[in-house]
């Protein structure tokens, strides 16, 4: 994966965590929105989430990506 792809995935994962993640679970729910569906599809393609229900669940790689983003913000 290129550096640019990683930067884009950081941004996408952060947005998904903020707007699509259910607060009572480690699960993303795109709520039938086309932008959410596309975001989930891309994160699945890169192995950051695994499909589940109306979205997906973070994989270990996805959690690492989110942690990297958090570490960068400090």
Chimera marker file (.cmm) of the C-alpha trace (Angstrom):
<marker_set name="trace">
<marker id="1" x="0.000" y="0.000" z="0.000" r="1" g="1" b="0" radius="0.5"/>
<marker id="2" x="1.347" y="3.419" z="-0.895" r="1" g="1" b="0" radius="0.5"/>
<marker id="3" x="1.821" y="6.251" z="1.569" r="1" g="1" b="0" radius="0.5"/>
<marker id="4" x="-1.004" y="8.161" z="-0.130" r="1" g="1" b="0" radius="0.5"/>
<marker id="5" x="-3.363" y="5.192" z="0.160" r="1" g="1" b="0" radius="0.5"/>
<marker id="6" x="-2.508" y="4.877" z="3.854" r="1" g="1" b="0" radius="0.5"/>
<marker id="7" x="-3.258" y="8.591" z="4.395" r="1" g="1" b="0" radius="0.5"/>
<marker id="8" x="-6.617" y="8.230" z="2.645" r="1" g="1" b="0" radius="0.5"/>
<marker id="9" x="-7.448" y="5.124" z="4.672" r="1" g="1" b="0" radius="0.5"/>
<marker id="10" x="-6.595" y="6.973" z="7.898" r="1" g="1" b="0" radius="0.5"/>
<marker id="11" x="-9.063" y="9.715" z="6.973" r="1" g="1" b="0" radius="0.5"/>
<marker id="12" x="-11.752" y="7.284" z="5.834" r="1" g="1" b="0" radius="0.5"/>
<marker id="13" x="-11.418" y="5.085" z="8.912" r="1" g="1" b="0" radius="0.5"/>
<marker id="14" x="-11.578" y="8.126" z="11.182" r="1" g="1" b="0" radius="0.5"/>
<marker id="15" x="-14.740" y="9.383" z="9.527" r="1" g="1" b="0" radius="0.5"/>
<marker id="16" x="-16.315" y="5.943" z="9.716" r="1" g="1" b="0" radius="0.5"/>
<marker id="17" x="-15.373" y="5.590" z="13.367" r="1" g="1" b="0" radius="0.5"/>
<marker id="18" x="-16.904" y="8.990" z="14.130" r="1" g="1" b="0" radius="0.5"/>
<marker id="19" x="-20.092" y="8.762" z="12.062" r="1" g="1" b="0" radius="0.5"/>
<marker id="20" x="-20.849" y="5.084" z="11.400" r="1" g="1" b="0" radius="0.5"/>
<marker id="21" x="-19.666" y="3.250" z="14.505" r="1" g="1" b="0" radius="0.5"/>
<marker id="22" x="-22.393" y="2.115" z="16.875" r="1" g="1" b="0" radius="0.5"/>
<marker id="23" x="-21.656" y="3.352" z="20.370" r="1" g="1" b="0" radius="0.5"/>
<marker id="24" x="-22.716" y="0.071" z="21.995" r="1" g="1" b="0" radius="0.5"/>
<marker id="25" x="-20.538" y="-2.129" z="19.750" r="1" g="1" b="0" radius="0.5"/>
<marker id="26" x="-17.343" y="-2.240" z="17.712" r="1" g="1" b="0" radius="0.5"/>
<marker id="27" x="-19.492" y="-2.327" z="14.585" r="1" g="1" b="0" radius="0.5"/>
<marker id="28" x="-20.023" y="0.093" z="11.712" r="1" g="1" b="0" radius="0.5"/>
<marker id="29" x="-23.544" y="0.700" z="10.371" r="1" g="1" b="0" radius="0.5"/>
<marker id="30" x="-23.774" y="2.587" z="7.068" r="1" g="1" b="0" radius="0.5"/>
<marker id="31" x="-27.538" y="3.081" z="7.627" r="1" g="1" b="0" radius="0.5"/>
<marker id="32" x="-28.232" y="2.575" z="3.932" r="1" g="1" b="0" radius="0.5"/>
<marker id="33" x="-26.464" y="5.771" z="2.842" r="1" g="1" b="0" radius="0.5"/>
<marker id="34" x="-24.569" y="5.466" z="-0.425" r="1" g="1" b="0" radius="0.5"/>
<marker id="35" x="-21.470" y="7.236" z="0.944" r="1" g="1" b="0" radius="0.5"/>
<marker id="36" x="-21.465" y="4.938" z="3.979" r="1" g="1" b="0" radius="0.5"/>
<marker id="37" x="-21.899" y="1.861" z="1.810" r="1" g="1" b="0" radius="0.5"/>
<marker id="38" x="-18.965" y="2.908" z="-0.392" r="1" g="1" b="0" radius="0.5"/>
<marker id="39" x="-16.794" y="3.659" z="2.637" r="1" g="1" b="0" radius="0.5"/>
<marker id="40" x="-17.521" y="0.223" z="4.091" r="1" g="1" b="0" radius="0.5"/>
<marker id="41" x="-16.816" y="-1.454" z="0.736" r="1" g="1" b="0" radius="0.5"/>
<marker id="42" x="-13.424" y="0.247" z="0.487" r="1" g="1" b="0" radius="0.5"/>
<marker id="43" x="-12.454" y="-0.608" z="4.050" r="1" g="1" b="0" radius="0.5"/>
<marker id="44" x="-13.437" y="-4.231" z="3.381" r="1" g="1" b="0" radius="0.5"/>
<marker id="45" x="-11.363" y="-4.199" z="0.180" r="1" g="1" b="0" radius="0.5"/>
<marker id="46" x="-8.302" y="-3.091" z="2.170" r="1" g="1" b="0" radius="0.5"/>
<marker id="47" x="-8.966" y="-5.590" z="4.987" r="1" g="1" b="0" radius="0.5"/>
<marker id="48" x="-9.733" y="-2.950" z="7.623" r="1" g="1" b="0" radius="0.5"/>
<marker id="49" x="-13.195" y="-4.301" z="8.405" r="1" g="1" b="0" radius="0.5"/>
<marker id="50" x="-15.036" y="-7.531" z="7.738" r="1" g="1" b="0" radius="0.5"/>
<marker id="51" x="-18.589" y="-7.325" z="6.420" r="1" g="1" b="0" radius="0.5"/>
<marker id="52" x="-21.322" y="-7.802" z="8.976" r="1" g="1" b="0" radius="0.5"/>
<marker id="53" x="-24.974" y="-6.806" z="8.899" r="1" g="1" b="0" radius="0.5"/>
<marker id="54" x="-25.462" y="-3.333" z="7.423" r="1" g="1" b="0" radius="0.5"/>
<marker id="55" x="-21.766" y="-2.510" z="7.624" r="1" g="1" b="0" radius="0.5"/>
<marker id="56" x="-18.849" y="-4.271" z="9.224" r="1" g="1" b="0" radius="0.5"/>
<marker id="57" x="-16.658" y="-4.960" z="12.230" r="1" g="1" b="0" radius="0.5"/>
<marker id="58" x="-13.100" y="-3.646" z="12.601" r="1" g="1" b="0" radius="0.5"/>
<marker id="59" x="-10.373" y="-6.198" z="11.948" r="1" g="1" b="0" radius="0.5"/>
<marker id="60" x="-7.034" y="-6.179" z="13.768" r="1" g="1" b="0" radius="0.5"/>
<marker id="61" x="-5.566" y="-4.293" z="10.797" r="1" g="1" b="0" radius="0.5"/>
<marker id="62" x="-8.357" y="-1.716" z="11.074" r="1" g="1" b="0" radius="0.5"/>
<marker id="63" x="-7.715" y="-1.239" z="14.788" r="1" g="1" b="0" radius="0.5"/>
<marker id="64" x="-3.994" y="-0.742" z="14.065" r="1" g="1" b="0" radius="0.5"/>
<marker id="65" x="-4.892" y="1.848" z="11.421" r="1" g="1" b="0" radius="0.5"/>
<marker id="66" x="-7.105" y="3.727" z="13.901" r="1" g="1" b="0" radius="0.5"/>
<marker id="67" x="-4.379" y="3.556" z="16.556" r="1" g="1" b="0" radius="0.5"/>
<marker id="68" x="-1.817" y="4.978" z="14.110" r="1" g="1" b="0" radius="0.5"/>
<marker id="69" x="-4.151" y="7.856" z="13.361" r="1" g="1" b="0" radius="0.5"/>
<marker id="70" x="-4.619" y="8.544" z="17.065" r="1" g="1" b="0" radius="0.5"/>
<marker id="71" x="-0.870" y="8.377" z="17.726" r="1" g="1" b="0" radius="0.5"/>
<marker id="72" x="-0.256" y="10.885" z="14.933" r="1" g="1" b="0" radius="0.5"/>
<marker id="73" x="-2.729" y="13.351" z="16.464" r="1" g="1" b="0" radius="0.5"/>
<marker id="74" x="-0.882" y="13.425" z="19.826" r="1" g="1" b="0" radius="0.5"/>
<link id1="1" id2="2" r="1" g="1" b="0" radius="0.2"/>
<link id1="2" id2="3" r="1" g="1" b="0" radius="0.2"/>
<link id1="3" id2="4" r="1" g="1" b="0" radius="0.2"/>
<link id1="4" id2="5" r="1" g="1" b="0" radius="0.2"/>
<link id1="5" id2="6" r="1" g="1" b="0" radius="0.2"/>
<link id1="6" id2="7" r="1" g="1" b="0" radius="0.2"/>
<link id1="7" id2="8" r="1" g="1" b="0" radius="0.2"/>
<link id1="8" id2="9" r="1" g="1" b="0" radius="0.2"/>
<link id1="9" id2="10" r="1" g="1" b="0" radius="0.2"/>
<link id1="10" id2="11" r="1" g="1" b="0" radius="0.2"/>
<link id1="11" id2="12" r="1" g="1" b="0" radius="0.2"/>
<link id1="12" id2="13" r="1" g="1" b="0" radius="0.2"/>
<link id1="13" id2="14" r="1" g="1" b="0" radius="0.2"/>
<link id1="14" id2="15" r="1" g="1" b="0" radius="0.2"/>
<link id1="15" id2="16" r="1" g="1" b="0" radius="0.2"/>
<link id1="16" id2="17" r="1" g="1" b="0" radius="0.2"/>
<link id1="17" id2="18" r="1" g="1" b="0" radius="0.2"/>
<link id1="18" id2="19" r="1" g="1" b="0" radius="0.2"/>
<link id1="19" id2="20" r="1" g="1" b="0" radius="0.2"/>
<link id1="20" id2="21" r="1" g="1" b="0" radius="0.2"/>
<link id1="21" id2="22" r="1" g="1" b="0" radius="0.2"/>
<link id1="22" id2="23" r="1" g="1" b="0" radius="0.2"/>
<link id1="23" id2="24" r="1" g="1" b="0" radius="0.2"/>
<link id1="24" id2="25" r="1" g="1" b="0" radius="0.2"/>
<link id1="25" id2="26" r="1" g="1" b="0" radius="0.2"/>
<link id1="26" id2="27" r="1" g="1" b="0" radius="0.2"/>
<link id1="27" id2="28" r="1" g="1" b="0" radius="0.2"/>
<link id1="28" id2="29" r="1" g="1" b="0" radius="0.2"/>
<link id1="29" id2="30" r="1" g="1" b="0" radius="0.2"/>
<link id1="30" id2="31" r="1" g="1" b="0" radius="0.2"/>
<link id1="31" id2="32" r="1" g="1" b="0" radius="0.2"/>
<link id1="32" id2="33" r="1" g="1" b="0" radius="0.2"/>
<link id1="33" id2="34" r="1" g="1" b="0" radius="0.2"/>
<link id1="34" id2="35" r="1" g="1" b="0" radius="0.2"/>
<link id1="35" id2="36" r="1" g="1" b="0" radius="0.2"/>
<link id1="36" id2="37" r="1" g="1" b="0" radius="0.2"/>
<link id1="37" id2="38" r="1" g="1" b="0" radius="0.2"/>
<link id1="38" id2="39" r="1" g="1" b="0" radius="0.2"/>
<link id1="39" id2="40" r="1" g="1" b="0" radius="0.2"/>
<link id1="40" id2="41" r="1" g="1" b="0" radius="0.2"/>
<link id1="41" id2="42" r="1" g="1" b="0" radius="0.2"/>
<link id1="42" id2="43" r="1" g="1" b="0" radius="0.2"/>
<link id1="43" id2="44" r="1" g="1" b="0" radius="0.2"/>
<link id1="44" id2="45" r="1" g="1" b="0" radius="0.2"/>
<link id1="45" id2="46" r="1" g="1" b="0" radius="0.2"/>
<link id1="46" id2="47" r="1" g="1" b="0" radius="0.2"/>
<link id1="47" id2="48" r="1" g="1" b="0" radius="0.2"/>
<link id1="48" id2="49" r="1" g="1" b="0" radius="0.2"/>
<link id1="49" id2="50" r="1" g="1" b="0" radius="0.2"/>
<link id1="50" id2="51" r="1" g="1" b="0" radius="0.2"/>
<link id1="51" id2="52" r="1" g="1" b="0" radius="0.2"/>
<link id1="52" id2="53" r="1" g="1" b="0" radius="0.2"/>
<link id1="53" id2="54" r="1" g="1" b="0" radius="0.2"/>
<link id1="54" id2="55" r="1" g="1" b="0" radius="0.2"/>
<link id1="55" id2="56" r="1" g="1" b="0" radius="0.2"/>
<link id1="56" id2="57" r="1" g="1" b="0" radius="0.2"/>
<link id1="57" id2="58" r="1" g="1" b="0" radius="0.2"/>
<link id1="58" id2="59" r="1" g="1" b="0" radius="0.2"/>
<link id1="59" id2="60" r="1" g="1" b="0" radius="0.2"/>
<link id1="60" id2="61" r="1" g="1" b="0" radius="0.2"/>
<link id1="61" id2="62" r="1" g="1" b="0" radius="0.2"/>
<link id1="62" id2="63" r="1" g="1" b="0" radius="0.2"/>
<link id1="63" id2="64" r="1" g="1" b="0" radius="0.2"/>
<link id1="64" id2="65" r="1" g="1" b="0" radius="0.2"/>
<link id1="65" id2="66" r="1" g="1" b="0" radius="0.2"/>
<link id1="66" id2="67" r="1" g="1" b="0" radius="0.2"/>
<link id1="67" id2="68" r="1" g="1" b="0" radius="0.2"/>
<link id1="68" id2="69" r="1" g="1" b="0" radius="0.2"/>
<link id1="69" id2="70" r="1" g="1" b="0" radius="0.2"/>
<link id1="70" id2="71" r="1" g="1" b="0" radius="0.2"/>
<link id1="71" id2="72" r="1" g="1" b="0" radius="0.2"/>
<link id1="72" id2="73" r="1" g="1" b="0" radius="0.2"/>
<link id1="73" id2="74" r="1" g="1" b="0" radius="0.2"/>
</marker_set>
